[in-house]
Amino acid sequence: MRLIIALLLSLLLIQPVLAAAIPNESQLRQELKLAEGNKNAPNQAETVEALQSAINWLTERKESQNNSQQYQRVIDDFPKMTQELRRQLTLEEAKILPNGENLPASDLEQLILQTSSQLLEQARLLQQEQDRTREISDSLSQLPQQQTEARRALTEVQRRLQAQGNNQTTPLALAQLALLQAEAAARKAKVDELDLAQLSANNRQELARMRADVYKTRHEKIDVQLQALRNNLNSQRQREAERALEKTEQLAEQNGDLPASLRKQLQINRELSAALNDQAQQMDLISSQQRQAAAQTLQVRQALSTIIEQSQWLSASTALGETLRAQVAILPEMPKPRQLDSAMADLRVQRLNFENQLESLPQRAKEFKQDDGSP
């Protein structure tokens, strides 16, 4: 019994010393530079390799410490962070975005480009948060094994460090000691990182979900704004086309009896105007289908995130499995947004062609001649 107690006391005394013996990175880099320059030193290559490996372990230690700080911040500041996200969500829900009702067509076109860019950015941020939620869920299933392996590696390096001892005098032995000390520090930092990752996982998932809600609401608002801007631009262009057609007919009427060529052209113009009206309705329909496709895609992605998040509990609850299967059963079929985008692009090209023809009507009307060839 006394031997066991003595052994435990000796370990308690040794461990703090070993833990505190963390090499200084700046000093290691200086020693590495000297070792690289001293080509004729005994075991020069091995010494350089040990010093470089020690520096690499210290770099890994820094990465683990940075991750640990982020996880600790999520734990400590969770109430404040959730409160801020709820405030942002409330502001987004109450926000009213301008629809550009009184803007000229050129300004509307520029605003539509900017708004489209904002919509894409919000979609990217939303997808990023959904991916983060899945990553956290995936990591939870791997954490126990990672923690076991990290603790085993820490125990092993501490054993080797204890066996190495501190009575080293040669450059190679000192470099190898620094390597073991740096590895032990990095292994300990990794164990701490994984522990904090597990403790903060639920908080990080909740924060990712709340940020996704903010981005989703913002995306929906911007989408409505974009549709309003496009409707206003289409209405302006339609009015311009009608005014061009009206002006052409007035010019023709001022010349008295209409020649056959002009009557034919006016009929073409009326058909163009009607085609523009039909096309505007088609574009509105496709825009509505695009918004529905985006909403369905989002719904499918959210359902996937929920399934992945809850999958770790399936073995413990048959009711949960039934609930998830019911959610999957009511999901819409995956939409095909590329087909809608292609159809919309074709309509836009046709519309530009119609508009160019209508805009040229007043100039072309002056070139028409009577049936006998006179102006």
Secondary structure by P-SEA (a helix, b strand, c coil): caaaaaaaaaaaaaaaaaaaccccaaaaaaaaaaaaacccccaaaaaaaaaaaaaaaaaaaaaaaaaaaaaaaaaaaaaaaaaaaaaaaaaaaabbbbccccccaaaaaaaaaaaaaaaaaaaaaaaaaaaaaaaaaaaaaaaaaaaaaaaaaaaaaaaaaaaaccccccaaaaaaaaaaaaaaaaaaaaaaaaaaaaaaaaaaaaaaaaaaaaaaaaaaaaaaaaaaaaaaaaaaaaaaaaaaaaaaaaaaaaaccccaaaaaaaaaaaaaaaaaaaaaaaaaaaaaaaaaaaaaaaaaaaaaaaaaaacccccccaaaaaaaaaaaaaccccccaaaaaaaaaaaaaaaaaaaaaaaaaaaaaaacccccccc
